[in-house]
Amino acid sequence: MRILVTGGAGLIGSHCAEYYARKNAQVIVLDNLGRSGLFSSQEKSVEHNWRYLKRYKNIERIKGDVRSKKDILRAMGKGVDVVVHAAGQPGVSSSKCCPAEDFDINALGTFNVLESLRKRCPQATFIYCSSNKVYGANLNKIPLCKLKTRYVYKNCQGVSEDFPLGLSGRMPYGTSKFVGDLYAQEYAYSYGIKTGIFRMGCVYGERQFGFEQQGWETWFTIAALTGKMVTIFGDGRQVRDLLYVTDVVEAYDKFIRSDKKCGVYNIGGGIKNTVSLLEFLKYLEEETGKAPKIRYKKWRQGDQKVYITDLRKIEKELKWQPKVGVRAGIKRIVKWVSENINYFK
């Protein structure tokens, strides 16, 4: 099997590349190595993962950009069997500051990959890394209860795929991801391309270089271990269902090997893997013996107080469930950050 992973030096992309390399597939990784610059960071995060993948002889690394059809076609070569499209501009705040760049990477970049696939290898399977941000401000209409350390949904197990998408309130990031989401669905309908669309939330794991804007789970861990300041926007009771990166890759693989022609899936840790920011910080302190310095600021525009995934569709259709729980996941990222602490000092 030949598989192209765009954004292959990022968290999800690098784990996908490694997963299939270990299965003896021929893997092509396309990445522009721009993530550190995107977040104005001195940490060579993408470069670390880029070097990490060099250990696999069956991974070909190509420096290129999804905004360039020429780069995409060069990476596809004579054709591939699978494309995992993990390249993207991942910052919600960044999208508001630089909406044109956000659109070019997330919306136009996705269109370029789809169109290149249609022309070069239309029989290939396409996996699109979408986002729960496509649901926009409608999520804030779900009634909540306020508890001591978290908010909880009233009479709602989680957000399902048929939840109303609404007309606005996604921020530019959610809008650009929604454009890619719709185009992926349309290419499945119009051109018969086998397409799996995964609307993800808080994915975390080893080899994630967290920032305040994106990857907060790892950022909190880095801050705890290095004495850096953590900013909480709001009151810290906001809740997310966390999903470990290896579980995401397994879900992709189940779709690739399934007989499904097109599927749209909300994917996350589900109700069993929820945690608030305050609870996460408490778990971190129990695990590391250290608590990061905290300051509070007002809620950010577009923030969701609660997001929990309804997993019933993906459990039924792909026979998939998350395996790594929150406490086990925290242990893993604490270990990884500790072993690579020189990156973060």
C-alpha positions in Angstrom: 0.0 0.0 0.0 1.2 3.5 -0.8 -0.1 6.2 1.5 0.4 10.0 1.4 0.2 11.9 4.7 -0.1 15.6 4.4 1.0 17.5 7.4 3.0 14.4 8.2 5.4 16.1 10.6 2.6 17.2 13.0 1.1 15.2 15.8 -1.6 13.3 14.0 0.3 13.1 10.7 3.5 11.7 12.2 1.6 9.1 14.2 -0.2 8.0 11.0 3.1 7.8 9.1 4.7 5.7 11.8 1.6 3.4 12.1 1.7 2.5 8.4 5.4 2.4 8.2 5.3 -0.3 10.9 2.8 -2.2 8.7 5.3 -2.1 5.9 3.4 0.3 3.7 5.2 2.8 1.5 4.6 6.1 3.2 5.1 9.6 1.7 5.1 12.5 4.1 4.4 16.0 2.8 5.0 19.0 5.1 6.1 22.6 4.8 7.7 22.5 8.3 5.9 25.8 9.1 4.2 25.1 12.4 6.9 26.6 14.7 6.9 29.8 12.6 3.1 29.8 12.6 3.0 30.0 16.4 6.1 32.2 16.7 7.8 29.5 18.7 11.5 28.8 19.2 10.8 25.2 19.8 11.6 23.2 16.7 8.5 21.1 17.1 7.9 20.0 13.5 11.6 19.6 12.9 11.7 17.1 15.8 9.0 15.0 14.3 10.5 15.3 10.8 13.8 14.0 12.1 12.0 11.3 14.1 10.4 9.8 10.9 13.8 9.5 9.3 14.4 6.3 11.2 11.9 4.5 8.9 13.4 3.4 5.6 9.9 3.1 4.0 9.0 6.7 4.8 9.8 9.3 2.1 9.8 12.9 3.4 9.0 15.6 1.0 9.1 19.3 1.9 6.2 20.9 0.2 2.9 22.8 0.7 -0.7 21.9 0.2 -1.2 25.3 -1.2 0.8 24.2 -4.2 -0.8 21.6 -6.5 2.6 21.0 -8.0 3.9 19.9 -4.6 0.9 17.6 -4.0 1.3 15.9 -7.4 5.0 15.5 -6.8 4.3 13.7 -3.5 1.6 11.5 -5.1 3.9 10.4 -7.8 2.2 7.9 -10.1 -0.6 7.4 -7.5 -1.3 6.4 -4.0 -3.9 4.1 -2.3 -4.7 6.4 0.6 -4.4 10.1 1.4 -4.6 11.2 5.1 -5.0 15.0 4.9 -3.7 16.2 8.2 -2.1 19.4 7.0 -3.8 22.5 8.3 -3.6 25.8 10.2 -4.7 24.6 13.7 -5.0 27.8 15.7 -8.4 29.4 16.4 -6.9 32.7 17.5 -4.4 32.7 14.6 -7.3 32.4 12.2 -8.8 35.6 13.5 -5.5 37.5 13.2 -4.7 36.0 9.7 -7.9 34.9 8.0 -6.4 34.9 4.5 -3.6 32.5 5.5 -6.1 30.3 7.4 -8.3 30.1 4.3 -5.5 29.3 2.0 -4.2 26.5 4.1 -7.4 24.9 5.4 -9.9 25.6 2.6 -7.9 26.0 -0.6 -5.3 23.5 0.6 -8.0 20.8 1.1 -9.5 21.6 -2.3 -6.0 21.2 -3.9 -5.5 17.8 -2.3 -8.9 16.6 -3.4 -8.5 17.9 -7.0 -5.1 16.4 -7.3 -6.4 13.1 -6.0 -9.3 13.1 -8.4 -7.0 13.7 -11.4 -4.1 11.4 -10.3 -5.7 8.5 -8.3 -9.5 8.7 -8.0 -9.6 5.1 -6.6 -7.7 6.2 -3.5 -9.3 6.6 0.0 -9.3 10.1 1.4 -9.3 10.8 5.1 -10.1 14.4 6.1 -9.1 15.7 9.5 -12.1 18.0 10.2 -13.0 19.7 13.5 -15.9 20.0 16.0 -15.6 23.8 15.4 -17.8 23.3 12.3 -20.8 23.3 14.6 -20.1 26.9 15.6 -22.0 28.9 18.1 -25.0 26.5 18.0 -23.1 24.4 20.6 -23.6 27.2 23.2 -27.4 26.7 22.9 -27.1 23.3 24.7 -28.3 23.9 28.4 -25.6 23.6 31.0 -25.4 23.0 34.7 -22.5 24.6 36.7 -20.8 22.4 39.2 -17.8 23.0 41.5 -15.1 22.1 39.0 -17.0 21.7 35.7 -19.9 22.5 33.5 -22.1 19.6 32.4 -24.7 19.2 29.7 -28.4 19.1 30.8 -30.2 16.0 29.3 -27.6 15.6 26.5 -25.1 12.7 26.2 -23.0 14.5 23.6 -22.9 16.1 20.2 -23.9 13.8 17.3 -23.3 14.2 13.6 -26.9 15.4 13.0 -26.4 18.4 15.4 -27.5 21.6 13.6 -24.5 23.3 12.0 -25.9 26.8 12.2 -25.0 29.8 10.0 -22.2 31.5 11.9 -20.1 31.7 15.1 -17.4 29.3 14.0 -14.5 31.8 13.8 -12.5 31.8 10.6 -10.8 28.5 11.6 -14.1 26.6 12.0 -15.3 28.1 8.8 -12.3 27.1 6.8 -12.4 23.6 8.2 -16.1 23.5 7.4 -15.4 24.4 3.7 -12.9 21.5 3.5 -15.5 19.2 5.2 -18.1 20.1 2.7 -15.8 19.7 -0.3 -14.7 16.3 1.0 -18.3 15.2 1.2 -19.0 16.6 -2.3 -16.1 14.8 -3.9 -17.4 11.6 -2.4 -20.9 12.3 -3.9 -19.9 13.8 -7.3 -16.8 11.7 -8.1 -17.3 8.6 -6.0 -14.1 9.0 -4.0 -14.1 6.9 -0.8 -14.0 9.5 1.9 -13.9 9.5 5.7 -14.4 12.8 7.5 -13.5 12.9 11.1 -14.7 15.9 13.2 -12.2 16.0 16.0 -11.8 17.9 19.2 -8.9 17.7 21.7 -6.4 15.2 20.3 -3.2 14.9 22.3 -0.2 12.6 22.8 3.6 12.2 22.5 5.3 14.4 20.0 2.8 17.2 20.5 4.4 20.6 21.1 1.6 22.4 22.8 1.0 26.1 22.7 -1.5 28.4 24.4 -3.5 28.6 21.2 -3.4 24.9 20.3 -2.6 21.7 22.1 -3.5 22.9 25.6 -3.1 19.5 27.2 0.6 19.3 26.4 1.0 23.1 27.0 -0.3 22.7 30.5 2.1 19.8 31.1 5.1 21.8 29.7 4.2 24.7 32.0 3.9 22.5 35.1 7.3 21.0 34.5 9.1 24.2 33.6 7.4 26.7 35.9 5.8 28.7 33.1 2.6 30.6 33.3 -0.8 29.1 32.2 -3.5 31.5 31.2 -7.1 30.3 31.7 -9.6 32.1 29.6 -12.9 31.9 31.6 -13.3 30.2 34.9 -11.6 26.8 34.2 -14.8 24.8 34.4 -14.9 24.3 30.6 -15.0 20.6 29.7 -13.6 18.6 26.8 -13.5 14.9 26.0 -9.8 14.0 25.3 -8.7 11.6 22.6 -5.3 10.1 22.5 -3.6 10.3 19.1 -3.1 6.5 18.7 -6.8 6.0 19.1 -7.4 8.5 16.2 -5.1 6.6 13.9 -6.9 3.4 14.7 -10.2 4.9 13.7 -8.8 6.1 10.4 -7.5 2.6 9.7 -10.8 1.0 10.5 -12.5 3.3 8.0 -9.8 2.6 5.3 -10.3 -1.1 5.7 -14.1 -0.9 5.9 -16.6 -1.2 3.0 -17.9 2.3 3.7 -17.9 4.6 0.7 -18.4 7.8 2.7 -18.7 8.5 6.4 -18.9 11.7 8.5 -17.9 10.9 12.1 -17.7 13.0 15.3 -14.7 11.5 17.1 -13.4 12.2 20.6 -12.9 10.6 23.9 -16.6 10.5 24.7 -18.4 10.8 28.0 -16.0 8.5 29.7 -13.0 10.7 28.9 -14.1 14.1 29.9 -12.1 16.6 32.0 -12.3 20.3 32.9 -9.3 22.5 32.8 -9.4 22.7 36.6 -9.5 18.9 36.9 -6.7 18.5 34.4 -4.5 20.8 36.4 -5.3 18.8 39.5 -4.4 15.5 37.8 -1.1 17.1 36.6 -0.1 18.2 40.0 -0.9 14.7 41.4 1.3 13.2 38.6 4.2 15.6 38.7 4.1 17.1 42.2 4.1 20.5 40.5 1.4 23.0 39.7 1.8 25.6 37.0 1.4 29.3 37.8 -2.1 30.4 36.7 -3.7 33.6 35.7 -7.3 34.2 34.6 -8.5 36.3 31.7 -12.0 36.9 30.2 -13.6 34.3 27.9 -12.4 34.3 24.4 -14.7 34.9 21.5 -15.9 31.5 20.1 -14.9 29.5 23.1 -17.2 26.5 24.0 -17.9 25.9 27.6 -18.5 22.2 27.0 -17.8 19.9 24.1 -18.5 16.1 24.5 -18.7 13.8 21.5 -21.6 11.4 21.0 -19.7 8.3 19.9 -22.7 6.1 19.0 -22.3 6.4 15.2 -18.6 5.6 15.0 -18.9 2.8 17.5 -21.7 1.2 15.5 -20.3 1.7 12.0 -16.6 1.2 12.6 -16.6 -0.9 15.7 -14.3 1.6 17.3 -13.9 2.9 20.8 -11.1 4.9 22.5 -8.7 2.8 24.5 -6.5 5.4 26.3 -8.2 7.0 29.3 -7.5 10.5 30.5 -5.3 9.6 33.5 -3.3 7.1 31.4 -2.9 9.7 28.6 -1.6 12.3 31.1 1.0 9.9 32.4 2.2 9.3 28.8 2.6 13.0 28.0 4.2 13.8 31.3 6.8 11.1 30.6 7.4 12.3 27.0 7.7 16.0 28.0 10.0 15.0 30.9 12.3 13.0 28.6 12.4 15.9 26.1 12.5 18.8 28.6 15.4 20.6 26.9 13.0 21.5 24.1 10.9 23.5 26.5 13.3 25.3 28.8 
